[in-house]
């Protein structure tokens, strides 16, 4: 049902919606080609991106606190889906075996994956600087569709994270991604401060109205 939620969002975009949000539970970005992991069983965003790729190039941007290792695994040898993950450095955070900056794809996919590992206590300004670099890569790729793995565990008071992005920062992240002007499928990933999770999601989505 979670994967189908993401597919429904993708279908809405293909049918003409500028953006659609898949409120998926469980999340998906740690699930790879043939394994589950990190509370994830099926990689919802990757299912949506794979389907969208039947109609043109796709960029998949993962802003969850943790590396989207499953997404990396699924598309690592493909050139039609450009995957980018901005996340806490795997030197100190799960998953410790993937998400390093030197992992850039292989075979036909060489150069079509990028990781941006961040240090602990990264705040709004540094995060947004990294995001701008990632968005520049997406513009250069010129995809027909954008899929966003939207993890809200980058929030400053998330119990599982060490990145210090504020609610205002999350809103600015949404604005800068929306400014790409691409048909966008937004898929829920992590976020574990339940008291403010809804507030942060709305702050992010507001730019896509």
Phi, psi and omega in degrees: 000322179295315178296320179292331174298314177297321178295323177297321176297318178296319179297320179299321180291318178299327181277000172126349175293140179289326179209150177214143184250124174261107180276081190268134167216127004286165176290186188216345197286353174269353179276127182259199182302319187220028179207154171260165178178154173056044181073006186249136181246315174234138183278092188303311181297322180290324175300314179296315181296320179298318179292317178298328182295345174294340182249005180150178182292147182230137168253137178239113182252121181253117180249012176297155179301323182265150177302138174277068186296325179293318177298316177303314181299317186293319188252009191299334182248021181244147181253354182269346177234112180269117184252136178226134177232126173252121191200170174295141183304127178294353173299333181231357186227150174300141352275133187284353186254001182208156176110013182276156187295337182274004178267105189232019181099170178212162182059225178298338182272003181298124182092357182252019169222139176222138172248140175236085179285133184247148176287161174300150177069020173298128182256182188309308188299314181292322179297314182295327176296316177294317178302318180299323177296316179296318180294327175298321177295321179295317177302318179295328179286331178056061181282161173279331183222154175237132171246134181241120169276101190262090174267130180264011179278007168281352182298144187303325184252026175286133185291343181255003186238167177235359176278146191243051178276134181276171175299319176298322177296320177297320176298320178292323174302313178301317180299316183290324177290316180299330181294347173298333179073022182265146169303123194235132173252118183254120186243127181292132172244240185276181182145111195234007170262091189295336182293330183238004184302313180298318179300316181291320178298315180296321177300320180290315186287338187305326182288345185263008181298000000 
